[in-house]
Amino acid sequence: MNRTAISTLTGGALALLLAATPAAAAERTVSERGAMPADGQVSIENIAGSVKVVGWDRDEISVTGTLGDDVERLDFSAGARASVEVVYKERHARKNGVVRNLLGDGDDAGKGGGADLTVQVPRGCHLEVEVVAAGVDVSGLDGEIEVTSVSGGVDVRGACRRLEIECVSGNVEVDGAGRQTEVGTVSGNLKVRCDDAALELETVTGEATVDCANLRSLEANTVNGTITLSGRPARGAVIEAESVNGSLTLAVPGDVGADFEVTTFNGGIENAFGQKPTRTDRYTPGEEGALQNMGRTMLLMVLRMVLLSIVVLVVGLPSALLHTLLEEVGSDPLLPWIAAGSLAWVLLLGIDGGLIWLGGKMLQRFDVARDKPV
């Protein structure tokens, strides 16, 4: 994910927010319209208030809404690279008045002199939205969507081609998602509902909830938050979830054939598969879930085949050479077979003894059950 967008937007926004405001002006309405191709690109920037974006079946862009007391003007341009930017007053001043007016204090938070905009764009366009404390609502788009927010909430509805959301403390809700979706928050909560998607989710302390009917892939990470995943993994799907100090919950249909591998360092594992987790090591308090039986069975099968091939080579090759050598010497016809068979039995006994010795040594070192308290 692009982390520079938040820092760039935040740096520019703070300079703007710390400006002083002159006497309040009356709230004004805006209405702009212009041509825009169906596959065009539009960027929208606002600090406070709200931004609502709706897709429609027209090759044009429309902007309507109201500008608050602290807004100087609305910069608008149409075309293949359309732009909507809310410009605030006293951009280079260094006082705190605009911060209080725009963001509010206590119960007045979000009721300052920002801008409330409704933007209608072609459904297949590429949308970019950057806000600080403004709420973002997007619906009806099937192209690419990128949203960057500091403290404003983000709500995206409808399936699109690609979706990327970066939010610091605001909550994120996605209903539909993109076929490729990336969502990241710091302390905000995120909720994703989708029918068919490959997801990448990241949160530091927030709560993440995912419900997907056909999950093609998922990579989820949290530091101190919680992640709850539910739905049906698609055939061949890979799901990876990682937490430092939070909790992870995975709920899948009972008929799903999958290979699960679950490990913890200092936490416990609960599962509905019946197998009990075991200690990973005598020196650490973590556990390992014995839920990957299908994967282990396949691995053991491959190892057995490899071992069998080695045994055939070690036993069969010397025995065959001895048989050929005795036949060339011209001895009794039964002697080559007796000698080769005897050599094979000796080699097999030697291999069995070596495997038994090696198994005993490994059992002494890695027997998990022996280390568990009674």
C-alpha positions in Angstrom: 0.0 0.0 0.0 1.1 3.6 -0.7 1.9 5.1 2.7 3.2 8.4 1.3 -0.3 9.6 0.5 -1.4 10.0 4.1 1.8 11.8 5.1 1.7 14.1 2.1 -1.9 14.9 2.7 -1.5 15.3 6.4 1.4 17.6 6.1 -0.4 19.9 3.7 -3.6 19.7 5.7 -2.0 20.7 9.0 -0.6 23.8 7.5 -4.1 24.6 6.2 -5.8 23.7 9.5 -3.6 25.9 11.6 -4.6 29.0 9.7 -6.7 31.8 11.2 -10.1 32.6 9.8 -11.6 36.1 9.2 -15.2 36.9 9.9 -17.5 34.1 9.0 -19.3 34.2 5.7 -22.6 32.8 4.7 -22.8 29.2 3.5 -22.8 28.9 -0.3 -24.1 26.3 -2.7 -22.0 25.0 -5.6 -23.0 23.4 -8.9 -20.5 22.4 -11.5 -20.7 20.1 -14.6 -18.5 19.0 -17.4 -17.7 16.3 -19.9 -15.6 13.3 -18.8 -14.8 10.1 -20.6 -16.1 6.8 -19.2 -12.6 5.6 -18.5 -11.3 8.9 -17.2 -9.7 9.8 -13.9 -11.0 12.1 -11.2 -9.3 13.3 -8.0 -11.2 14.8 -5.1 -9.6 16.6 -2.1 -11.3 18.0 1.0 -10.4 18.5 4.6 -13.7 18.6 6.6 -17.3 17.9 5.9 -18.3 15.1 3.6 -17.6 13.7 0.1 -20.3 11.5 -1.6 -19.4 9.9 -4.9 -22.0 8.2 -7.0 -21.4 6.3 -10.3 -23.8 6.9 -13.2 -24.1 6.0 -16.9 -23.2 9.4 -18.4 -19.9 10.6 -19.9 -19.8 13.6 -17.6 -19.0 14.7 -14.1 -21.3 16.7 -11.8 -20.5 18.4 -8.5 -23.1 19.8 -6.2 -23.1 20.7 -2.5 -22.4 23.5 0.0 -19.3 25.3 1.1 -18.9 26.3 4.8 -17.6 29.5 6.4 -13.9 28.6 6.2 -13.9 27.6 2.5 -12.5 30.1 0.1 -13.5 28.4 -3.1 -14.0 25.2 -5.0 -11.5 24.5 -7.8 -13.1 22.3 -10.5 -12.0 21.0 -13.9 -13.5 18.3 -16.1 -12.0 16.2 -18.9 -10.0 13.0 -18.9 -8.3 14.0 -15.7 -11.0 15.8 -13.8 -10.3 17.5 -10.5 -12.4 18.7 -7.5 -10.5 20.5 -4.8 -11.9 22.4 -1.8 -9.6 25.4 -1.1 -9.7 26.8 2.4 -8.9 30.4 3.6 -5.6 31.7 4.9 -3.6 28.8 3.7 -0.3 30.0 5.1 -1.3 31.4 8.5 -0.3 29.7 11.7 -3.1 30.1 14.2 -5.6 27.5 15.5 -8.9 29.1 14.7 -9.6 27.0 11.5 -8.8 23.8 13.4 -11.6 24.5 15.9 -14.0 25.7 13.3 -13.5 22.8 10.9 -13.1 19.9 13.2 -15.1 21.3 16.2 -14.6 20.5 19.9 -16.4 17.7 21.8 -20.0 17.4 20.6 -19.3 19.9 17.8 -16.7 17.7 16.1 -17.3 17.5 12.4 -19.7 20.5 12.4 -17.3 23.2 11.4 -17.1 25.2 8.2 -16.1 22.5 5.8 -17.6 21.4 2.5 -20.3 18.8 1.8 -20.1 17.6 -1.7 -21.9 15.1 -3.9 -19.9 14.1 -7.0 -21.4 12.0 -9.8 -18.9 10.4 -12.2 -18.9 7.7 -14.9 -19.1 4.2 -13.4 -15.9 2.9 -14.9 -13.6 5.8 -14.1 -10.6 5.8 -11.8 -11.4 7.6 -8.6 -9.0 9.1 -6.1 -10.2 10.7 -2.9 -8.1 12.4 -0.2 -9.6 13.8 2.9 -8.6 14.6 6.5 -11.7 14.7 8.7 -14.4 14.4 6.0 -16.5 11.3 5.7 -16.4 9.5 2.4 -19.2 7.6 0.8 -18.7 5.8 -2.5 -21.3 3.7 -4.5 -22.0 2.5 -8.0 -18.4 2.4 -9.3 -16.9 -0.6 -11.0 -13.5 0.8 -12.0 -10.5 1.5 -9.6 -11.1 3.3 -6.3 -8.4 4.8 -4.0 -9.4 6.5 -0.8 -7.0 8.2 1.8 -8.4 9.5 5.0 -7.0 10.6 8.4 -10.0 10.6 10.8 -13.0 10.5 8.5 -15.0 7.4 8.1 -15.0 5.6 4.7 -18.0 3.6 3.3 -17.7 1.9 -0.1 -20.6 -0.1 -1.6 -20.6 -2.1 -4.8 -18.1 -4.5 -6.5 -15.2 -2.8 -8.4 -12.1 -3.8 -10.3 -9.6 -2.7 -7.6 -10.1 -1.0 -4.2 -7.4 0.6 -2.0 -8.3 2.4 1.3 -5.8 3.9 3.8 -7.4 5.3 7.0 -5.7 6.3 10.3 -8.4 6.6 12.9 -11.7 6.5 11.0 -13.8 3.4 10.5 -13.9 1.6 7.2 -16.9 -0.4 5.8 -16.8 -2.1 2.5 -19.8 -3.9 1.0 -19.0 -5.6 -2.3 -15.2 -4.9 -2.4 -13.0 -5.1 -5.4 -11.6 -8.1 -7.1 -8.3 -6.9 -5.7 -8.8 -5.1 -2.4 -6.3 -3.5 0.1 -7.6 -1.9 3.3 -5.4 -0.5 6.1 -6.2 1.3 9.3 -4.2 2.3 12.4 -6.9 2.5 15.1 -10.1 2.5 13.1 -12.3 -0.6 12.7 -12.8 -2.2 9.3 -15.6 -4.4 8.0 -15.6 -6.1 4.6 -18.4 -8.0 3.0 -17.8 -9.4 -0.5 -18.8 -12.1 -3.0 -15.6 -12.7 -4.9 -12.3 -11.0 -3.9 -8.6 -11.3 -3.1 -8.1 -9.3 0.1 -5.2 -7.7 1.9 -6.1 -6.2 5.3 -4.0 -4.5 7.9 -4.8 -2.8 11.2 -2.8 -1.9 14.3 -5.3 -1.7 17.1 -8.6 -1.8 15.3 -11.1 -4.6 14.9 -11.3 -6.3 11.4 -14.3 -8.4 10.3 -14.4 -10.2 6.9 -17.3 -12.1 5.4 -16.7 -13.3 1.9 -18.8 -15.8 -0.1 -15.9 -16.8 -2.4 -12.5 -15.8 -0.9 -9.7 -16.2 -3.5 -6.9 -15.1 -1.2 -6.5 -13.3 2.1 -3.6 -11.7 3.9 -4.6 -10.1 7.2 -2.2 -8.6 9.8 -2.8 -6.9 13.1 -0.6 -5.8 16.1 -3.0 -5.5 19.0 -6.4 -5.7 17.3 -8.8 -8.5 16.5 -9.5 -10.2 13.1 -12.6 -12.3 12.5 -12.8 -14.2 9.2 -15.8 -16.0 7.8 -16.8 -17.4 4.5 -15.9 -20.1 1.9 -12.3 -20.1 0.6 -12.2 -20.6 -3.2 -10.5 -23.7 -4.7 -6.7 -23.2 -4.3 -7.2 -20.1 -2.0 -4.4 -19.2 0.4 -5.4 -17.5 3.6 -2.7 -16.0 5.9 -3.5 -14.2 9.1 -1.0 -12.9 11.6 -1.3 -11.1 15.0 1.2 -9.9 17.5 -1.0 -9.6 20.6 -4.5 -9.7 19.2 -7.0 -12.5 18.6 -7.8 -14.3 15.3 -11.0 -16.1 14.5 -11.6 -18.2 11.4 -15.0 -19.7 10.6 -15.4 -21.9 7.4 -18.1 -24.3 6.3 -17.8 -27.8 7.7 -17.4 -29.4 4.2 -14.3 -27.3 3.3 -11.3 -29.5 2.4 -8.3 -27.4 3.5 -4.9 -27.6 5.1 -4.7 -25.5 8.3 -1.5 -24.6 10.1 -1.8 -22.6 13.3 1.0 -21.6 15.7 1.3 -19.3 18.6 4.1 -18.0 20.7 2.3 -17.1 23.9 -1.4 -17.8 23.2 -3.8 -20.7 23.1 -5.5 -22.4 20.2 -9.2 -23.4 20.1 -10.7 -25.3 17.2 -13.8 -27.3 16.3 -12.0 -30.0 14.4 -11.5 -32.3 17.4 -7.7 -32.3 17.5 -5.9 -30.9 20.5 -3.1 -28.4 20.0 0.3 -29.4 21.3 3.3 -27.5 22.7 5.7 -26.3 20.0 8.7 -26.4 22.2 9.6 -27.2 25.8 11.2 -23.7 26.2 8.3 -21.6 24.9 4.6 -21.3 26.0 3.2 -21.4 22.5 1.1 -24.1 20.8 0.8 -25.7 17.4 -2.5 -26.7 16.0 -2.6 -30.3 14.7 -5.1 -29.2 12.0 -3.0 -29.7 8.9 -3.5 -33.5 8.8 -4.2 -33.5 5.1 -1.0 -31.6 4.4 1.1 -33.8 6.7 -0.3 -36.9 5.2 0.8 -35.7 1.7 4.2 -34.8 3.1 4.7 -38.2 4.7 3.6 -39.9 1.5 6.3 -38.0 -0.4 8.9 -38.8 2.2 8.1 -42.5 2.2 8.4 -42.5 -1.6 11.8 -40.8 -1.4 12.9 -43.2 1.3 11.7 -46.2 -0.7 13.7 -45.0 -3.7 16.8 -44.6 -1.6 16.3 -48.1 -0.1 15.9 -49.7 -3.6 19.1 -48.0 -4.8 21.1 -48.9 -1.7 19.9 -52.5 -1.6 19.1 -53.3 -5.2 22.2 -51.9 -6.9 24.9 -53.8 -4.9 22.8 -57.0 -5.1 22.4 -56.7 -8.9 26.1 -56.0 -9.3 27.0 -59.1 -7.2 24.6 -61.2 -9.2 26.0 -60.1 -12.5 29.6 -60.6 -11.3 28.9 -64.2 -10.1 27.2 -65.1 -13.4 30.2 -63.9 -15.4 32.5 -66.1 -13.2 30.4 -69.1 -14.3 29.7 -70.6 -10.9 26.6 -72.6 -9.9 23.4 -71.1 -11.4 21.8 -70.8 -8.0 24.8 -69.1 -6.3 24.3 -65.6 -7.8 20.7 -65.5 -6.6 21.5 -66.8 -3.1 24.4 -64.4 -2.8 22.4 -61.4 -4.1 19.5 -62.2 -1.8 21.7 -62.6 1.2 23.4 -59.3 0.5 20.0 -57.6 0.1 18.8 -58.9 3.5 22.0 -57.8 5.2 21.6 -54.3 3.7 17.9 -54.1 4.7 18.7 -55.1 8.3 21.4 -52.4 8.4 19.0 -49.8 7.1 16.3 -50.8 9.6 18.7 -50.7 12.5 19.9 -47.2 11.4 16.4 -45.9 11.1 15.4 -47.3 14.5 18.5 -45.6 16.1 17.8 -42.3 14.3 14.1 -42.4 15.3 15.1 -43.0 19.0 17.4 -40.0 18.9 14.8 -37.7 17.3 12.2 -38.9 19.8 14.4 -37.9 22.7 14.9 -34.5 21.2 11.4 -33.6 19.8 8.9 -35.6 21.8 6.4 -32.9 22.7 4.1 -35.0 24.8 6.9 -36.0 27.1 7.4 -32.3 28.0 3.7 -31.5 28.8 2.9 -31.3 32.5 0.8 -34.2 33.9 
